[in-house]
Amino acid sequence: MKGYSLNPQITYFTCGYSHETNINTINAYANTPKKNIRILLGISPYNIMKNEKKEDGLEDEWIEFIRKNANEKNIVGIGEIGIDYQYGDTQEKRAGMKKGFEKMVGLTEKLNLPVVAHSRKAEEDVIGILCAHDVRFVLHCFGGTLEQAEFAIENGKDVLISVPPIRSKERKKIIRRIDLSHLATESDAPYIGKTPEATAESVRQIAEYKEMETGEVEKNVL
């Protein structure tokens, strides 16, 4: 975020979404290391879909870069990776994204890192793949159903459902029914400005729906 000043009281998580952004993020951190910045490396479903040279949309050098840098102390996960059926509007595109996601989840399992997963209009497939692997995961900007969220928590390992401050009937049901220990706030979602302060609105929304004090939610949610 150009011109944004980091708040030393906040821990920031930044996700890679392409080979180029992964490289730039690693280089930027090396040049100006910050104690309150954590990095995730990933290839987004959109970038996998664009790379038609490979059946799974992944170049070997992209995978090798992630593997080589995954043990750096500031790397805390793999993301954002996933499937997006809004953009993948043909069977070929969807099959490629699915193969790429499965490959990335397999890599993440070997690296013993958590996944930040994108699942727009592909929640069932994304959750199914994640639950078939021994990986911890966050369902980023989750737009699925309460039943899908409950299935992920029951069948996955250390699952977080990330709820940006976007209101909908289904999201309200999810927040009310899912235990606070499985909820996370975030600022990377459409329509909310994408600044870290958006997480405060997420906290307020969770507190409202769960009929809790805001301070209590702040202390117990990621």
N, C-alpha and C positions, 0 to 999 in steps of 0.2 A: 504494500500500500504506500504509494508515493506520498511523502510529506507527513506520514503518520509517526508520531513520537511514541516510543515504547514506554509503557508504564512499568517501573521496576517491581511493582507489587503483583503483576500479572505474569503467569507462565503462558507463553505463546506456543502453539503447535502449528507448524507449517507443512503442508502436504505437497509433494511433487506430483505433477500430472503428465509429464513428458520426460524424455531423456534429457532434453535441453534444460528444463527447469530443475531436474535433479542435479545436473552438473552445476548450474548457476547457484543453487541453494547451498551445496557443499562448499563451493568457492567463496561465496559471500560470508558464510559462517567462519571459514578458516581465516578470512581477512579481518573480520570484526566479531570475534566470539562473544556471545552474550550468555550469561548464566541462566537467563529466564526464557531461552528459546530452545524448543525441541523440534527435531526434524523427522519427517516421514518421507520415504522415497517410494514413488509409484508411477505407473503408467495408466492414465485414465481410459475408460472404455471408449471415449471419443477418439483418442489417439490410436488405440488398437484398431478401431474400425477404419480409420483413415489409411492405415498401412496395409494396402492390398497385396503387397509383395509376399507377405507371409500368411500362411493359413490361420495362424493364431494371432497375427498382428504384432508379434514381438520379435525384435531383432536380437541376435545373440549378444551384441555389445551392450544393449540396454539391460539385459538380465545380469550380465557379468559385472556391470558397473554397480548395480544394486547389491549383488552378492559381495563384491569387494569392499564396499563401504558400510555394509550393514552392522559391522561390529564397532564402528566409531561410537564413542560414549554418548554423543548427543543424538544418535539415531534411535528412536524409540518405537518405530513401527513401519509397516508397509502400507502406503496409501497415497493418494486415493486410487483404489482399484475397484473393479466391479463390472456390472452390466447395465446398459441403458437402452431399454426397448423403445423409448420415445424417439431417439435418433436412429437406432437400428431398426429400420422399417422394412427390411427384407429378411428372408430366411438365411441368406448367405451372410449378411452382416451380423445377425444375431448368433449364428453358429460360430463365427470368428471371434466375437466378443466373449462368448461362453468358453471357448477353448483357451483364449488368452487369460481369462480370469482363473480358470482351473489351474493353469500353469503357474500363475502368480501365487495362488493360494498354496500350491504344493511347495513352491520356493519358500514362502513365508513359514510354512510348517517346519521345514528343515532349519531355517534360521532362528526358530523359536521366538518370533516376534508377533505382536498383535496386528490385526488387519483393520484398516478403516475402509469400509465398503460402501460403494455407490450402488444403489439398487432401484433407480427410477423405473417404474412400471415393469420391474423384473424381480420383485421381492421374493417370489417363490423359488425361482432358480438360484438366486444369490444365497438365500438362507439354506437351501438344500445343499449347495456345494460347500458352504462354510461348515455346516453341521456334520458333513462327511469327513472333515479333516480335524486334526487335533490342534486347533488354533483359537486363540482369544480374538474377539472381534467387536467392533463398533459398527452399528448400522447408521451411517451418516445421513442426516436430513431425512429420517425415515418417513416414508409416505404410504406405508402399507397398512394392513388391518391389525386390529387388536389380536385376532387369532394368529396371524403370522408372527407378531412380536412374541406372543406367549410360546409358540412352537420353538422359536429361536432360543429363547431363554431356557426352555425345558430340555432341548436337545443339543444346545451348543455349550461352549466352554467359556466362562467369564464374559458374558454378553452384556453390552451396553446399547440401549436404544437412544439415539441422539435426537433431541427434540428442539428444533429452532423455534423462535417465537412467531410461528405462523399458525393462525387459528383455524381449526376445522373440527367437525363433530367427531371424526374418527380419532384425531390426535387427542382430543379431550378425553375420550374413552381410554386411550392408551395411558395417558398420564394418570388418570384416576385409578386404573386397575394395576398398573405395573409398579412394583416396589421401587422406592427411591434409589435403592442400591443398584438398580439396572437402568437408571436414567442418566443421561448426560446432556449438558447444554452445548451449544455451538453458535458460531457466527457466520459460517459458510453456508448460506442458503439464499434462494431467490428472494428478491423484494425487500430485504432487510438492511441493506447498506454494507454488510460484510465487514463491519468493524468489530473488534473484540467486545466493545460495550454492549453489543446485541445480546450477549450471554446474560446480562443483568435482566433484560426483558424476559428471557427464557425462564430465569429463576422466578420472576414475579408471576409468570403464567403457571408454572408448576405449583407454586404456593397457592394461587387462586383456586386451581382445579382440585388440589388435594386438601384444601382448607387448612393450610399450615402457615406458620409464621415464615416470612421471607428469610429471616436470619437462620432459621432451622434448616431450610432448604439449602441455603448457601453453604452451611457447614457439612452437609451430607450428600451433595451432588457434585459430580465432576464438571 
